Amino acid sequence: MNPLMDAEQAVLGAVLLDPGQLSHLEWLAPDHFYRPVHQALFAALRKLRGDGHHAMDGEGPVPLSWVTDAVDEAGLHVRGLTASYAHLLVSACPRPAHAPVYGRMVLEGAIHRVVTQHAIRLHQEARTGALQGEVEGTLHYADVLTGVLTDLARRWGTEPRPVAPATPQAPDPPALPPAQPDRVAEDEEFLLAVLVERPGAMGEVVDWLRPGDFADPVHGQLYRCLGALHHRGEPIDRITLLWEAQRRGLLADGTLSEDRFAAICDGVGAADAEWLGKQVMRSSLTRTAAASARAVRALAEDEALAPGRLINHALHALGPLDEIRARWQTAHGRPAARAPATATSPSGPPAARVHAALTRSTPRPAPSPPGRLGPGPTPTAARPPSRNHS
């Protein structure tokens, strides 16, 4: 059984039987149909109505020319359509008056399908960007996906707003493309070495780089230690870093080994911290985009998820990418995009924002020359027939 295909046939059969039903389907578009022949036929029916076909007069029985003209028009754009198939569609419609409900079923299937397609495209672009070392394409397709979700929400008759699923999915660790982990790890280690060895280097990245941007959790923990030292206005070197790591339990629980610490702190520290920080963030952005795309695709492939909830959960899944995009723009001297008002939470700032504030607030005066530190960025159609908006 294929309920979606039955619904496509039923809505077309309803319009063939009663051309007036098109006035109740203004929100349905040809590309919402899955089969190309159905897309062409629905487009043909709309064109005939726009051309003033006499079947739209509504007087007397529907003329046979309504069916034959629709088949001829659709046949200009798709192959294999015959008059016998049009009559099959007529017989597939139980009640022509139910056309809006059949159309809603078609739209629901289209929403799941379109969201899946765009999530796949974003994932592919993120992986390509990671390999090529660029993020513009990833950000573009993230915007495209957000725009698609917004348009689908309005066609479905709801307002787009990020909503977390009631039962959150298990976190999907961001995966690196082939041949990337070694290069990313080298950039992260090199950056940490620079931050330890060069006074003031921490001030060049602390406004926009976060511990979660590091692919290696150990590197992220060490960066958090460096941020704490910078926040308190204390001097930074390998001894103070080791002391802070011990205070945070990284030595006792085995998170940081002597060999790992030596490999990082004994590295060459003469380099541009800002440039390395952007390299780390670029990798983080593409990983985050890939993880968000996988989460959206998993939601879209859940046939039991109602369209309104699918759209809102998908917008929520794109939230981490919006947050890192804002910091990426700050790192490049561009104003961060304003976060949608609907994404704010009445219960207070998210925990991630609180942790970020701890690494970018103004340090207290200290004897040692403080690194520069500035304020951080603030993360930031007609309606289908009535139904449950769940």
C-alpha positions in Angstrom: 0.0 0.0 0.0 1.1 3.5 -0.8 -1.1 6.1 0.8 0.8 9.0 -0.7 0.4 7.7 -4.3 -3.3 7.1 -3.6 -3.7 10.7 -2.4 -2.0 12.1 -5.5 -4.3 10.1 -7.7 -7.4 11.0 -5.7 -6.7 14.8 -5.8 -6.2 14.7 -9.5 -9.3 12.6 -10.0 -11.3 15.0 -7.9 -10.2 18.0 -10.1 -11.0 16.0 -13.3 -14.5 15.3 -11.9 -15.1 18.8 -10.5 -12.9 21.6 -11.9 -14.2 23.9 -9.2 -12.1 22.0 -6.6 -9.1 23.9 -7.9 -10.3 27.0 -6.0 -9.8 25.0 -2.8 -6.2 24.0 -3.7 -4.5 27.3 -4.3 -1.8 26.3 -1.7 -0.9 23.1 -3.6 1.8 23.4 -6.3 2.6 20.9 -9.1 6.1 20.2 -7.6 4.4 18.9 -4.4 3.5 15.8 -6.4 6.0 12.9 -6.4 5.4 11.4 -9.8 6.4 13.6 -12.8 3.2 12.7 -14.7 1.1 13.9 -11.7 3.1 17.1 -11.6 2.5 17.7 -15.3 -1.2 16.9 -15.1 -1.9 19.2 -12.1 0.1 22.0 -13.9 -2.0 21.5 -17.0 -5.3 21.6 -15.1 -4.2 24.9 -13.5 -3.2 26.3 -16.9 -6.6 25.4 -18.4 -8.3 27.2 -15.6 -6.1 30.2 -16.1 -6.9 30.2 -19.8 -10.6 30.3 -19.1 -11.5 26.8 -20.2 -15.3 26.5 -20.6 -15.4 23.6 -18.1 -14.9 26.3 -15.4 -18.3 27.8 -16.1 -19.9 25.4 -13.6 -23.1 24.9 -15.6 -24.2 21.4 -16.5 -22.0 18.3 -16.5 -18.2 18.5 -16.9 -17.4 18.3 -20.6 -15.1 15.5 -21.8 -12.8 18.1 -23.3 -11.7 19.1 -19.8 -10.1 15.7 -19.5 -8.8 15.4 -23.1 -7.4 19.0 -23.1 -5.7 18.4 -19.8 -4.1 15.2 -21.1 -2.9 17.0 -24.3 -1.4 19.9 -22.4 0.4 17.7 -19.9 1.6 15.5 -22.7 3.7 18.4 -24.0 5.8 18.2 -20.9 5.8 14.5 -19.9 5.8 11.2 -21.8 3.5 8.2 -21.3 0.3 10.0 -20.3 -2.8 8.7 -21.9 -6.5 9.4 -21.7 -7.0 6.0 -20.2 -4.8 6.9 -17.2 -6.8 10.1 -16.7 -10.0 7.9 -16.4 -8.1 5.7 -14.0 -7.5 8.8 -11.8 -11.2 9.6 -11.9 -12.1 6.1 -10.7 -9.4 6.5 -7.9 -11.2 9.4 -6.3 -13.8 8.3 -3.7 -15.3 11.8 -3.1 -14.4 14.9 -5.2 -15.5 17.1 -2.3 -12.7 15.6 -0.3 -10.0 17.1 -2.7 -8.6 19.6 0.0 -8.0 16.7 2.3 -6.3 14.6 -0.4 -4.3 17.7 -1.3 -3.2 18.1 2.4 -1.9 14.5 2.2 0.1 15.3 -0.9 1.6 18.4 0.7 2.5 16.4 3.8 4.4 13.9 1.7 6.1 16.8 -0.2 7.3 18.4 3.0 9.0 15.3 4.2 10.5 14.7 0.8 11.7 18.2 0.2 13.3 18.6 3.7 15.1 15.3 3.2 16.5 16.4 -0.2 17.8 19.8 1.1 19.3 18.2 4.2 21.2 15.8 2.0 22.4 18.7 -0.1 23.6 20.6 3.0 25.5 17.5 4.3 27.2 17.0 0.9 28.2 20.7 0.8 29.5 20.6 4.3 31.8 17.6 3.6 33.0 19.2 0.4 33.7 22.5 2.2 35.7 20.6 4.9 37.9 19.0 2.2 38.4 22.3 0.3 38.8 24.5 3.4 35.9 26.9 2.6 32.5 27.6 4.3 30.6 29.9 2.0 28.9 27.1 0.1 27.9 25.5 3.4 26.4 28.7 4.8 24.6 29.3 1.5 22.9 25.9 1.6 22.1 26.3 5.3 20.2 29.5 4.3 18.5 27.7 1.5 17.3 25.0 3.9 16.1 27.6 6.4 14.2 29.3 3.6 12.6 26.1 2.5 11.5 25.3 6.0 10.0 28.7 6.4 8.1 28.5 3.1 6.8 25.0 3.9 5.6 26.1 7.3 3.5 28.9 5.8 2.1 26.6 3.2 1.2 24.2 5.9 -0.5 27.0 7.9 1.8 27.4 10.8 4.5 29.9 11.9 8.1 28.6 11.7 9.7 28.5 15.1 12.5 26.3 16.5 11.1 23.7 18.9 13.2 21.0 20.6 11.8 17.4 20.3 10.1 16.1 23.4 12.5 13.2 23.4 15.8 14.4 22.1 17.8 12.2 19.8 21.1 10.8 21.0 23.8 13.3 20.1 25.4 12.5 16.8 29.1 13.3 17.1 30.3 15.5 14.2 32.3 13.4 11.8 35.3 14.6 9.8 35.7 13.7 6.1 38.4 11.3 5.1 42.0 12.7 5.3 40.9 15.5 7.6 41.4 14.5 11.2 45.2 14.7 11.0 45.2 18.2 9.5 42.6 19.4 12.0 44.5 18.0 15.0 47.7 19.7 13.8 46.0 23.1 13.5 44.5 22.7 17.0 47.8 21.6 18.6 49.6 24.4 16.8 47.1 27.0 18.0 47.3 25.8 21.7 51.1 26.0 21.5 50.9 29.6 20.2 48.4 30.5 23.0 50.8 29.1 25.6 54.0 30.6 24.3 53.0 34.0 23.0 51.8 36.6 25.6 48.5 38.3 24.6 47.7 35.7 22.0 44.6 34.5 23.9 43.1 38.0 23.5 43.1 37.5 19.7 40.7 34.6 19.7 38.8 34.5 23.0 36.0 36.7 21.7 34.8 34.2 19.2 36.5 30.8 19.6 34.9 28.3 22.0 36.1 25.0 23.5 33.4 23.2 21.6 35.0 24.3 18.3 37.9 21.9 18.9 37.4 18.5 17.3 39.6 16.8 19.9 37.9 17.0 23.4 41.3 17.2 25.1 42.2 20.2 23.1 38.9 21.8 23.9 39.5 21.2 27.7 43.0 22.8 27.5 41.5 25.8 25.6 38.9 26.1 28.4 41.8 26.2 30.9 43.5 28.9 28.9 40.3 30.9 28.8 39.9 30.6 32.6 43.4 31.9 33.1 42.8 34.8 30.7 39.5 35.6 32.4 41.1 35.9 35.8 43.9 38.0 34.4 46.6 35.5 35.4 49.8 34.9 33.4 49.7 32.1 30.9 52.6 29.6 30.3 53.0 25.9 30.4 53.3 25.8 34.2 50.1 27.8 34.9 48.2 25.8 32.3 49.3 22.5 33.9 48.2 23.8 37.3 44.8 24.9 35.9 44.4 21.5 34.2 45.1 19.8 37.5 42.6 21.9 39.3 39.9 20.9 36.9 40.7 17.2 37.3 42.1 16.6 33.9 45.2 14.8 35.3 43.4 12.8 37.9 40.8 11.3 35.5 43.3 10.6 32.8 41.9 13.1 30.3 45.3 14.7 29.9 48.4 12.6 29.8 52.0 13.8 30.3 52.9 12.8 26.7 49.9 14.8 25.2 50.7 17.8 27.3 54.3 17.7 26.3 53.5 17.3 22.6 51.4 20.4 22.7 53.5 22.7 24.9 56.8 21.7 23.2 55.5 22.6 19.8 56.6 25.7 17.9 54.7 28.7 19.2 55.6 31.4 16.6 52.5 31.9 14.4 49.4 33.9 14.0 46.9 32.9 16.7 44.0 34.6 14.9 44.6 32.8 11.6 44.9 29.4 13.4 41.8 30.1 15.4 39.9 30.8 12.2 41.2 27.5 10.8 39.9 25.7 13.8 36.5 27.5 13.6 36.2 26.7 9.9 36.6 23.0 10.6 34.1 23.3 13.5 31.5 25.1 11.3 31.6 22.4 8.6 31.4 19.6 11.2 28.4 21.4 12.9 26.7 21.8 9.5 27.1 18.2 8.7 25.8 17.1 12.1 22.8 19.5 11.8 22.0 18.1 8.3 22.1 14.5 9.5 19.7 15.5 12.4 17.3 17.2 10.0 17.4 14.2 7.6 16.6 11.8 10.4 13.6 13.9 11.3 12.3 14.1 7.7 12.6 10.4 7.3 10.3 9.8 10.3 7.0 9.3 8.5 5.1 9.4 11.8 6.2 13.0 12.5 3.6 15.6 11.6 4.7 18.3 9.2 4.4 21.2 11.7 6.5 19.4 14.2 9.0 18.3 11.6 9.6 21.9 10.4 10.0 23.3 13.9 12.2 20.4 15.1 14.4 20.9 11.9 14.7 24.6 12.7 15.8 23.7 16.2 18.4 21.3 14.8 19.9 24.1 12.7 20.3 26.2 15.9 24.0 25.2 16.6 24.9 26.2 13.1 23.3 29.6 13.5 25.3 30.1 16.7 28.7 29.3 15.2 27.9 31.3 12.1 27.4 34.4 14.3 30.8 33.9 15.8 32.4 33.2 12.4 31.1 36.6 11.2 32.4 38.3 14.3 35.8 36.7 13.7 35.9 38.2 10.3 34.7 41.7 11.4 31.2 41.3 10.1 28.1 42.0 12.2 26.4 38.9 13.5 23.0 38.1 12.1 20.2 38.7 14.5 18.8 35.5 16.0 15.0 35.1 15.5 12.9 36.2 18.4 11.2 32.9 18.5 14.4 31.2 19.4 14.7 32.9 22.8 13.9 31.0 25.9 11.9 32.5 28.8 13.9 30.3 31.3 17.1 32.2 30.8 20.2 32.0 28.7 21.3 28.5 27.5 24.1 26.8 29.4 26.4 27.1 26.4 26.0 30.9 26.4 26.8 31.0 30.1 30.0 29.1 29.5 30.9 31.3 26.6 30.4 34.4 28.8 33.0 33.1 31.3 35.7 33.1 28.6 35.0 36.6 27.2 34.1 38.8 30.1 36.5 41.6 31.0 39.4 40.3 33.1 40.2 41.9 36.4 43.3 44.1 36.6 46.5 42.1 37.1 50.2 42.8 37.4 51.0 41.1 34.1 50.0 43.0 30.9 46.5 41.9 30.0 45.8 40.7 26.5 43.2 42.7 24.6 39.7 41.6 25.2 36.5 43.0 23.9 32.9 42.3 24.4 31.7 39.1 22.8 28.9 38.8 20.3 25.4 38.0 21.4 24.7 34.5 19.9 22.4 34.8 18.2 0.2 31.2 0.4 -3.2 30.1 1.4 -3.8 27.9 4.4 -4.6 24.2 3.8 -7.8 22.9 5.3 -8.2 22.8 9.1 -6.4 20.1 11.0 -4.4 19.4 14.1 -1.2 21.5 14.1 0.7 18.9 16.1 
